[in-house]
Amino acid sequence: MAARLASRARTAHVTRPYIPNPRATSFSWNSRKQKDIQHRPAHAAPGSPFLSGPSRLYGSSVSGSSGTSQEHVATSQEKLCETLPLSDAQKRTIYALSTPPGKAGVAVIRISGPDALEVWRRIVQTYRSGKGKARESVPEPWKMHRCRIVHPLSGDILDDGLAVFFKGPRSFTTEDVLELHVHSGRAVVSSVLNAIACLPFCRPAEPGEFTRRAFEGGRLDLTQVEGLRDLIDAETEVQRKLALRNAEGTTRARLEQLRTEIIQCMALVEALIDFGEGEDIEEGVYEQARERVERLRDTIAHHLADKRKGEIMRSGIRLAIFGPPNAGKSSLLNFLAQREAAIVTPVPGTTRDILELSLDIGGLPVIVADTAGLRKTDDVVESIGVERARKFVDSSDVALCVLPAPDVLDHSSEHGWELRIPPSVAPLVKDDTLILLNKIDLLHRGSRPPFPIQIARRNVWQASLSTRDGTQDFMTGFAQVLQQRYQLLADDAPRTEDPLITHARHRVHLSNALEHLQEFLDTSPDDVVLAAEELRYAANAIGKISGLVHVEDVLDAIFRDFCIGK
């Protein structure tokens, strides 16, 4: 027993070395030694961030009694600490190319993290008064510096460009950020990225990681993140306007107003739970909360009944071109695309499947689909195409029926001009279906109807896609119809008229909030506690849209769609 106690006393001072927290945002390469010294045990030998006795890193039963052996062990372990590579979790400084790869004038390489300033010291050589090169240990932030980019190990000059340092939190990610503006050649960009990779405290960024850090730092909320992504992906003027307003925080402010009003109603209800109506609480508080919740319910219901305008403007209006065979559907697709996108032949049934193109029509994003000609057929492949065409027309946002004018116009009726729609097409023609009468060049001049006209309250145009006669009037009228249906965003229009819902998840969370508000209204005033919980659920549902209440898998789905450098 005495021997065991003596052995335990000799090894009692054994302490595990300091291992930095890989998730600590303040951990950096420069602070590693300092933290080791700060966390060194009081009995550790001077200059050693580790133990004073054991010969193995994580505590060992082997110990030394002499000061010389202890100093030798401590020195060896300090060297071992300095040579240990950092894991990816410990490398908090990230880098990536933020501009599209390829040949161009300028490429921007972004570095963000606690060691961004150390990257500057290692690879940036600034010019001082135009004479020679000089290193700046602490650059003036938010100022563009003319510099040379050098390799941190060999010192070779990689490029001559510009560098700007953003001191956190006044940066996009709220961290220290360094941007290198170099020539956008494949060899130049590759050499600079490889040079940064040589720094042991840097790692390549994951897709959307810069923006995720901006979100985690409070720079953006989820609606602004989605707006930023939509702004990058915007292809039309309407998409740009809608995405820019979301990125600026318009949607965030409107959602926060709804959430704040729900919380205020919840405060009224919880006041009844705490105090009850009496001397401390005035009468009619619960009725006041109900009235405000009814207005909120109607407001959210109004946003949900927007016919998916925001989602359609963001993703594109699905336009189905349909009609009988050889009416000119594929010719119309080629005319809209300004290229030979579809095969055009005089043989009926040439188009057998759905061909889609994304176009900009009147500033609106339109996904145009050419479908198979609608007719009865014994051909197995063509019949499949006809069935797909019918389904696509039923699910489309806008349907445009193309008809051959010589076959469908009848002037013999006593009521004037009459449009005879083929039986194979008629079931798909609704009141809001747009109609283009093609091949007017085959009509005699004296037998053409006076256009533009409306037949059975439908928008009808006449044109010849082969001669281009009437196509300009068709395009102008067609764009106006689309703009009227989807209310093209005007610069002077109030922001409250913008679509609030631009993504499917917005609609899901608002629908959940609406259900909880309705449950509150349906709850008896005697069950005040349950009523307050319904309001809490409604507030949380709206908070999930902006990220105030978030789920990890939702964040992963949003940020993984970004490019690497964003």
C-alpha positions in Angstrom: 0.0 0.0 0.0 2.8 2.4 0.9 4.6 1.7 -2.4 1.3 2.3 -4.3 0.8 5.7 -2.6 4.4 6.7 -3.3 4.0 5.9 -7.0 0.7 7.8 -7.2 2.3 10.8 -5.5 5.2 10.8 -8.0 2.8 10.9 -11.0 0.1 13.1 -9.4 1.3 16.2 -11.4 0.6 14.5 -14.8 -1.7 16.8 -16.8 -3.1 16.4 -20.3 -1.8 19.0 -22.8 -4.1 21.8 -24.0 -6.0 20.8 -27.1 -7.7 23.8 -28.7 -11.5 23.6 -29.2 -12.0 23.0 -32.9 -15.3 24.9 -32.9 -14.0 27.9 -31.1 -14.3 30.8 -33.5 -11.5 32.7 -31.7 -8.9 30.0 -32.4 -6.2 31.1 -34.8 -2.7 30.0 -35.8 -1.1 33.0 -34.1 -3.0 32.5 -30.9 -2.1 28.8 -30.6 1.1 29.2 -28.6 -0.3 31.9 -26.5 -3.3 29.8 -25.5 -1.0 26.9 -24.7 1.0 29.1 -22.4 -2.1 30.5 -20.8 -3.5 27.0 -20.1 -0.1 25.6 -18.9 -0.3 24.0 -15.5 1.3 26.0 -12.7 3.8 23.3 -12.0 4.8 22.9 -15.6 8.4 23.7 -16.5 9.1 27.2 -17.9 8.7 27.4 -21.7 6.6 24.2 -21.8 2.9 24.4 -22.6 2.6 20.7 -21.5 3.6 18.5 -18.6 6.6 18.5 -16.5 6.9 14.8 -16.0 5.5 12.3 -18.5 7.2 11.2 -21.7 4.1 10.5 -23.7 1.6 13.1 -24.9 -1.6 12.1 -23.2 -0.4 11.2 -19.8 1.9 8.3 -19.1 3.0 6.2 -16.1 6.6 6.8 -17.1 8.0 9.8 -15.2 11.3 11.4 -14.6 12.7 12.7 -11.3 15.5 14.9 -12.5 15.0 18.4 -13.7 17.1 17.7 -16.8 15.0 14.9 -18.0 11.8 16.9 -17.3 13.1 19.8 -19.4 14.1 17.4 -22.2 10.7 15.8 -22.2 8.9 19.2 -22.1 11.1 20.5 -25.0 10.3 17.5 -27.1 6.6 17.8 -26.5 6.6 21.5 -27.3 8.3 20.7 -30.6 5.7 18.0 -31.2 2.9 20.5 -30.6 4.4 22.9 -33.1 4.5 20.2 -35.8 1.1 18.7 -35.2 -1.1 19.5 -38.2 -4.5 21.2 -37.6 -7.6 19.3 -38.5 -10.2 20.8 -40.9 -12.4 21.7 -37.9 -9.5 23.7 -36.4 -8.8 25.5 -39.6 -11.2 28.4 -39.2 -9.8 30.5 -42.1 -11.3 29.6 -45.5 -10.5 30.6 -49.0 -12.0 30.3 -52.5 -12.3 31.8 -55.9 -15.3 34.2 -55.8 -15.5 34.9 -59.5 -16.3 32.5 -62.3 -13.3 30.5 -63.5 -11.9 31.2 -66.9 -10.1 33.9 -68.8 -11.1 37.5 -67.8 -9.6 40.7 -66.7 -9.8 40.2 -62.9 -10.4 37.3 -60.6 -11.2 37.8 -56.9 -10.0 35.3 -54.3 -11.6 35.7 -51.0 -10.1 34.7 -47.6 -12.2 34.9 -44.4 -11.4 33.9 -40.8 -9.3 34.8 -37.8 -6.0 34.3 -39.7 -6.9 36.4 -42.7 -4.4 39.0 -41.5 -1.7 36.3 -41.3 -2.4 35.4 -44.9 -1.7 39.0 -45.8 1.6 38.9 -44.0 2.7 35.7 -45.7 1.8 36.3 -49.4 1.1 40.1 -49.9 4.0 42.5 -50.7 2.8 46.0 -51.1 4.5 48.9 -52.9 5.7 51.8 -50.8 5.7 55.2 -52.7 6.4 53.2 -55.8 10.0 52.3 -54.8 10.7 48.6 -54.3 8.6 46.3 -52.3 7.8 46.3 -48.6 5.7 44.1 -46.3 3.0 45.6 -44.2 2.2 43.7 -41.1 -1.1 45.5 -40.5 -2.6 47.1 -43.6 -5.0 50.0 -43.6 -8.4 48.3 -43.8 -11.1 49.0 -46.4 -8.5 50.4 -48.8 -7.3 48.9 -52.1 -3.5 48.3 -52.0 -1.3 47.7 -55.1 0.8 44.7 -54.4 2.7 41.6 -55.5 1.4 38.2 -54.6 4.2 35.9 -53.6 4.5 32.2 -52.6 4.8 31.9 -48.8 7.5 29.3 -48.9 9.7 30.0 -52.0 9.0 33.8 -52.2 8.4 33.5 -56.0 6.3 36.3 -57.4 3.0 34.9 -58.6 1.2 38.0 -59.9 0.9 41.7 -59.7 -2.5 42.9 -58.5 -4.5 44.5 -55.8 -5.5 43.5 -52.2 -8.0 44.9 -49.7 -8.4 43.9 -46.1 -11.8 44.2 -44.4 -11.5 44.3 -40.6 -14.2 42.4 -38.8 -17.0 42.8 -38.0 -17.3 45.4 -40.8 -17.1 42.8 -43.5 -19.5 40.5 -45.3 -18.9 37.5 -43.1 -18.4 39.7 -39.9 -14.9 38.2 -39.7 -11.5 39.5 -40.9 -11.7 39.2 -44.7 -8.9 39.5 -47.3 -9.6 39.9 -51.0 -7.0 39.4 -53.7 -7.7 40.9 -57.1 -5.5 39.1 -59.6 -5.4 38.5 -63.3 -8.0 35.9 -64.3 -5.9 33.4 -66.1 -6.1 29.8 -65.3 -2.4 29.5 -64.4 -2.4 32.7 -62.2 -5.5 31.7 -60.3 -4.3 28.1 -59.8 -0.9 29.3 -58.5 -2.4 31.7 -56.0 -4.8 29.1 -54.7 -2.0 26.6 -54.4 0.1 29.1 -52.5 -2.7 29.8 -50.0 -3.2 26.0 -49.6 0.5 25.8 -48.4 -0.5 27.8 -45.3 -1.3 25.2 -42.6 -4.1 27.3 -41.0 -6.2 27.7 -44.2 -8.6 25.3 -45.9 -10.9 25.5 -49.0 -14.4 26.8 -48.4 -17.4 24.7 -48.7 -20.3 25.7 -51.0 -22.0 28.8 -49.5 -19.8 28.9 -46.5 -19.0 32.6 -46.8 -22.7 33.4 -46.8 -23.4 31.0 -44.0 -20.9 32.8 -41.8 -22.6 36.0 -42.7 -25.9 34.5 -41.5 -24.3 33.1 -38.3 -22.7 36.4 -37.7 -26.1 38.2 -37.9 -25.2 40.0 -41.2 -28.1 38.4 -43.1 -31.2 36.4 -42.3 -32.5 33.5 -44.3 -34.7 35.6 -46.6 -31.8 37.8 -47.4 -29.6 34.8 -48.0 -32.2 33.5 -50.5 -32.5 36.9 -52.1 -28.8 37.0 -52.5 -28.8 33.6 -54.2 -31.7 34.6 -56.4 -29.9 37.8 -57.3 -26.9 35.8 -58.5 -29.2 33.5 -60.5 -31.5 36.3 -61.9 -31.8 36.2 -65.7 -34.6 38.8 -66.2 -35.3 42.3 -65.0 -38.3 41.1 -62.9 -36.2 38.4 -61.2 -33.5 41.0 -60.5 -35.9 43.5 -58.9 -37.6 40.8 -56.8 -34.3 39.3 -55.6 -32.7 42.7 -54.8 -35.7 43.7 -52.6 -35.4 40.4 -50.7 -31.6 40.8 -50.4 -32.1 44.4 -49.0 -34.3 43.0 -46.2 -37.8 44.0 -47.5 -39.2 40.6 -46.9 -37.4 40.3 -43.6 -39.1 43.5 -42.3 -42.6 42.4 -43.4 -42.3 39.0 -41.8 -40.9 40.6 -38.6 -43.9 42.9 -38.5 -46.2 39.9 -38.6 -44.3 38.0 -36.0 -44.1 41.1 -33.7 -47.9 41.5 -33.9 -48.4 37.9 -33.0 -46.1 38.2 -30.0 -48.0 41.3 -28.8 -51.2 39.3 -29.0 -49.5 36.5 -27.0 -48.4 39.0 -24.4 -52.0 40.1 -23.9 -53.2 36.5 -23.5 -50.4 35.6 -21.1 -51.1 38.7 -19.0 -54.5 37.1 -18.3 -52.8 33.9 -17.3 -50.6 35.7 -14.8 -53.0 38.2 -13.4 -56.5 37.5 -14.7 -59.1 40.3 -15.4 -59.5 42.4 -12.4 -57.8 45.4 -10.8 -54.5 44.8 -12.5 -55.8 44.0 -16.0 -58.6 46.0 -17.8 -61.6 44.2 -19.2 -61.8 43.1 -22.8 -58.2 42.2 -23.2 -58.9 38.7 -24.6 -61.4 40.2 -27.1 -58.8 42.7 -28.1 -56.3 39.9 -28.8 -58.9 38.0 -30.8 -59.6 41.0 -33.0 -55.9 41.5 -33.7 -55.5 37.8 -34.5 -58.4 37.9 -36.9 -56.7 40.7 -38.8 -53.5 38.8 -38.8 -55.2 35.7 -40.1 -56.8 37.6 -42.9 -53.5 39.2 -43.9 -51.7 35.9 -44.0 -54.6 34.3 -45.9 -54.3 37.1 -48.5 -50.6 36.4 -49.0 -51.3 32.7 -49.4 -53.9 33.4 -52.0 -51.5 35.1 -54.4 -51.6 32.4 -57.1 -47.9 31.7 -56.5 -46.9 34.9 -58.2 -43.7 35.3 -56.2 -42.6 31.7 -56.8 -43.5 31.9 -60.5 -41.6 35.2 -61.0 -38.5 33.7 -59.3 -38.5 30.3 -61.1 -40.3 31.3 -64.3 -43.7 31.3 -65.9 -44.5 27.9 -67.4 -45.9 28.5 -70.9 -47.4 25.6 -72.9 -47.7 25.9 -76.6 -50.3 23.5 -77.9 -52.5 22.9 -80.9 -53.2 20.5 -83.8 -50.4 19.0 -85.9 -48.7 21.3 -88.4 -50.2 24.5 -86.9 -46.8 26.1 -86.4 -46.0 25.4 -82.7 -42.4 24.5 -83.3 -42.0 27.5 -85.7 -43.3 29.7 -82.8 -40.7 28.1 -80.4 -37.9 28.8 -82.9 -39.2 32.4 -83.4 -39.2 33.1 -79.6 -35.8 31.5 -79.2 -34.4 33.2 -82.3 -32.7 30.0 -83.3 -33.5 26.5 -84.7 -34.4 24.9 -81.4 -37.0 22.5 -82.7 -37.3 20.5 -85.9 -39.8 21.8 -88.3 -41.2 19.7 -91.2 -44.4 19.5 -93.1 -44.9 15.9 -91.8 -47.6 15.8 -89.1 -46.4 14.4 -85.7 -42.8 15.6 -86.0 -42.8 16.8 -82.4 -43.4 13.8 -80.1 -42.1 15.0 -76.8 -42.0 18.2 -74.7 -39.1 20.6 -75.6 -38.5 23.4 -73.0 -36.5 26.6 -73.3 -36.0 29.4 -70.8 -36.6 32.9 -72.3 -37.0 36.5 -71.3 -40.3 37.9 -72.6 -41.2 41.4 -71.6 -38.8 41.2 -68.7 -40.5 38.2 -67.3 -38.8 34.7 -67.0 -40.8 32.3 -69.2 -40.2 28.6 -69.6 -41.6 27.8 -73.0 -42.6 24.3 -73.9 -43.4 23.0 -77.3 -45.7 20.0 -77.2 -46.9 17.3 -79.6 -49.7 18.0 -81.9 -53.1 17.0 -80.5 -54.9 14.4 -82.6 -56.0 10.8 -82.5 -53.2 8.5 -83.6 -52.4 4.8 -83.6 -48.7 5.4 -83.3 -47.6 4.3 -79.8 -44.8 6.8 -79.5 -46.9 9.7 -80.7 -49.8 8.8 -78.5 -47.5 9.0 -75.5 -46.4 12.4 -76.6 -50.0 13.6 -77.0 -50.9 12.4 -73.5 -47.9 14.2 -72.1 -48.9 17.4 -73.9 -52.4 17.3 -72.4 -51.0 16.9 -68.9 -48.5 19.7 -69.4 -51.1 22.1 -70.6 -53.3 21.4 -67.6 -50.4 22.1 -65.2 -48.9 25.1 -67.0 -49.3 28.7 -65.8 -50.1 30.1 -69.2 -51.5 28.2 -72.2 -51.0 29.4 -75.8 -53.0 27.7 -78.5 -51.6 27.9 -82.0 -54.2 27.3 -84.8 -53.9 27.4 -88.6 -56.0 30.4 -89.7 -57.2 28.9 -93.0 -58.6 25.9 -91.2 -60.3 27.5 -88.2 -61.7 30.8 -89.4 -65.2 30.9 -90.8 -66.8 34.0 -92.3 -70.0 32.4 -93.4 -71.7 32.8 -90.1 -74.4 35.5 -89.7 -72.7 36.6 -86.5 -69.5 37.6 -88.5 -66.2 35.9 -88.0 -66.3 32.6 -86.1 -63.5 30.6 -84.7 -64.0 26.8 -85.1 -61.6 25.1 -82.7 -60.8 21.4 -83.6 -62.4 18.8 -81.4 -59.0 17.4 -80.4 -58.0 20.8 -79.0 -61.3 22.2 -77.7 -61.2 20.5 -74.2 -58.0 22.2 -73.4 -59.0 25.7 -74.5 -60.2 27.7 -71.4 -61.4 31.3 -71.0 -57.9 32.5 -70.2 -56.2 30.5 -73.0 -54.3 32.7 -75.4 -54.7 32.0 -79.1 -52.4 32.7 -82.1 -53.8 32.3 -85.6 -50.9 31.3 -87.7 -50.5 31.1 -91.5 -52.4 34.3 -92.3 -50.3 34.5 -95.5 -52.4 31.7 -96.9 -55.6 33.7 -96.5 -56.7 36.0 -99.3 -56.2 39.7 -98.5 -59.9 40.3 -98.7 -60.8 37.4 -96.4 -58.7 38.4 -93.5 -60.6 39.4 -90.3 -60.0 42.9 -88.8 -57.4 42.3 -86.1 -56.8 42.8 -83.2 -60.2 41.4 -82.1 -61.5 39.4 -79.3 -63.4 36.1 -80.0 -65.5 34.8 -77.1 -63.6 37.2 -74.8 -60.3 35.6 -75.6 -57.0 37.3 -76.5 -56.4 36.4 -80.2 -53.6 37.5 -82.5 -53.0 36.7 -86.1 -49.5 36.3 -87.7 -47.5 34.4 -90.2 -44.4 32.9 -88.6 -43.0 32.1 -92.1 -43.2 35.7 -93.4 -43.0 37.4 -90.0 -46.1 39.3 -90.8 -47.9 40.4 -87.6 -45.3 38.9 -85.3 -44.3 42.2 -83.8 -47.9 43.0 -82.8 -48.2 39.5 -81.3 -45.1 39.8 -79.2 -46.1 43.3 -77.9 -49.6 42.1 -76.9 -48.4 38.8 -75.5 -45.9 40.5 -73.2 -48.6 43.0 -72.0 -50.9 40.1 -71.1 -48.1 38.4 -69.1 -47.3 41.6 -67.3 -50.9 42.3 -66.4 -51.4 38.7 -65.1 -48.3 38.7 -62.9 -48.2 42.4 -62.1 -44.7 43.4 -63.2 -42.9 45.1 -60.4 -42.8 48.9 -60.9 -40.0 51.0 -59.4 -42.5 53.4 -57.8 -44.9 50.7 -56.6 -45.2 50.3 -52.8 -43.2 47.5 -51.3 -46.3 46.1 -49.6 -47.6 45.1 -53.1 -44.6 42.9 -53.7 -45.1 39.1 -53.4 -44.2 38.1 -49.9 -43.8 34.4 -50.7 -41.0 33.6 -53.1 -40.0 30.1 -52.0 -42.0 26.9 -51.3 -40.8 26.8 -47.7 -42.2 30.3 -47.1 -45.6 29.0 -48.1 -45.3 26.0 -45.8 -44.4 28.0 -42.7 -47.1 30.7 -43.4 -49.7 28.0 -43.8 -48.6 26.5 -40.5 -48.9 29.9 -38.9 -52.3 30.4 -40.3 -53.5 27.1 -38.9 -52.3 28.0 -35.4 -54.0 31.4 -35.6 -57.2 29.7 -36.6 -56.8 27.2 -33.7 -56.4 30.2 -31.4 -59.7 31.6 -32.6 -61.4 28.3 -32.3 -60.2 27.8 -28.7 -62.6 28.6 -25.9 -61.7 31.7 -23.8 -61.7 29.3 -20.8 -58.6 27.6 -22.2 -56.3 30.6 -22.1 -53.2 28.5 -21.6 -53.8 26.5 -24.8 -54.7 29.6 -26.7 -51.4 31.2 -25.8 -49.5 28.1 -27.0 -51.2 28.3 -30.4 -49.9 31.9 -30.7 -46.5 30.8 -29.7 -46.5 28.1 -32.4 -47.6 30.7 -35.0 -44.8 33.1 -34.0 -42.3 30.3 -34.3 -43.6 29.2 -37.7 -43.0 32.7 -39.1 -39.6 32.9 -37.3 -38.5 29.8 -39.2 -38.8 31.8 -42.5 -36.3 34.4 -41.5 -34.1 31.9 -39.5 -34.9 33.3 -36.1 -36.0 29.7 -35.4 -34.0 27.4 -37.6 -33.5 23.7 -38.2 -30.0 22.5 -39.2 -31.2 20.5 -42.3 -33.0 23.5 -43.6 -29.8 25.6 -43.4 -27.8 22.9 -45.2 -30.4 22.8 -48.0 -30.2 26.5 -48.5 -26.5 27.1 -48.4 -25.4 24.1 -50.5 -27.0 25.6 -53.6 -24.4 28.5 -53.5 -21.2 28.5 -55.5 -18.0 27.8 -53.6 -16.8 31.4 -53.4 -20.0 32.7 -52.0 
